[in-house]
Amino acid sequence: MMRYLPDAPAGIMEFLFIQLMLWGKEQGYQYFNSGMAPLSGLEKHPLAPMWHKIGNTIFKYGDNFYNFEGLRAYKEKFDPVWEPKYLAAPAFSIPTVLLGVTRLIAGSAGQALEKSDIETMEPYGKDESCSEPSSPPLSDI
């Protein structure tokens, strides 16, 4: 989870991520996983499953709950290789499971329903083909 104060220097988070990747490369790590971008990469066509349509709507208009698009756009800056992740559950339990996942991401049910004014990541472009990035091999840095 990334948090910074509004008066932090521009680009501070990018600087920290790059330094972390360079440190990992020195330590012998080959890849850097920046985590998931929830609800990105769902199918977008008339025959898409209903859950995909709901998820896409939340992804596009859910900024009051979580900065879904901003998170995806932020991670795109590092030119990641997106890898899909799946959640399997009985159909009747999906809302409960998704709420649980949201609680894990946000930290609590209350935080899941509050928009953070600190999450101010600006979009840099999107590719909704998958949901979790891993950066190119650290040897490419």
N, C-alpha and C positions, 0 to 999 in steps of 0.2 A: 504494500500500500504506500502510495506516495502522497506526502503532504508537504506544503511549503507555505511560507507567509507571503502575502501580496507584495511586500517590498523586497523579496529575494531577487538577486540579479537575474536578468533574462538569460535563459539557457542553462540555469544551474542544474536542473534535473538531467538534461542531455549530457552535460559535462560529467556528472556523477555516474551515469550509466556507461559512458565511454571509458571512464577510468576503471570502473568495475570490470568491464570486458577486457581491457588491457591487462589488468591484474590477473584475471582468470587465464588469459593466454600465457602469461609468464608462469603461472602455476601448472600449466599443462592441460587445461580444459580446452575442449575442442568446440563446444557449442555454448550458447547463452540462451536460456529460455526465459522470456519475459512474461510468461503466464497467458491466461486466456483473455479474450475479448467477448464477454457474454453476449449472446443473441446475435452476433454477427455471423454471416455466412449461411443463413437460412435460405431455403429455396424461395425464389420470387417469381412465380408464374401462376396463371389462373388455376392450375391443377395441383398446386402445392398443398400439403396437408394443412388443416385448420390451425394446428399448433404453430406451424411456421408463419402463417399469416398473422396470428396473434403476436408471436415473438417479433416479427418484423415491425409491427405497429408499435410495440413497446420500445424496440430499438430506435425507431425514428422519432417517436413523440414522448419517450419516457424520461426526458431530462429532469423532471421534477423528482424522480426516484434515484437515478444514477446516470452518470455521464457516459452512456454506452458508446455513442458515436465519437466522442472526444477521446476515449480510451483507445478505441480502434485506430483512430487517426494518429494519435501519439505514437503508438507502436509501429505504425506504417513507416515512420521516419527512419527507422533502423533497417529497412528493407528486409523484413523477416520472411521466412519460409512458413506459410500458414499450414497447419495440420489440423484436420477436423477432430473434435472430441464429441462423444455421444453420451447421452444419458438415457438409460433404459429403465422404464418403470411401468407398472400397470396403468392403463389409461385413466382410471378413476382417481389415481393418486398423484397424477402429474402436477396439479396446482399445489398440493402440499409439498411435494418434492422440490418444485421450483421456488417456493417460499423459503424452504430450508437452505437451498443453494444461495438465494439472495441474502439470507441472514449471514451465511458464511462469508460472502463477499463483503457485505456492509459492516459486519461486526456484531449487529444486533437487529432485532425487528424494528426498533425505533429508528435506528440509523438507516435502515433500508427504506424508510418512508420519508426521510429528510434529504433535501438536496444540499450538498456541501458547497459553500461559496468558495472553498479553496480549490476545488477541482475545476480549473479554468483552462483546460487544454483546448487549443484551437484545432479545427480539422485541417489536415494536410492532404486529403485524398483518401479514397477507399477502394478496397477490393474485397467484396463480401463473399469470397469463395470458401472460406474456412473460418475456424474460430480460435485457434491458438497459434501464436507465432513462435518460431525459434529462429534466432538470428543466423545469418550465414556463418559458416565455420570461422572461428576466431583467427584462423590463419589468413583470412581475407582482410582483416583489419589492419 
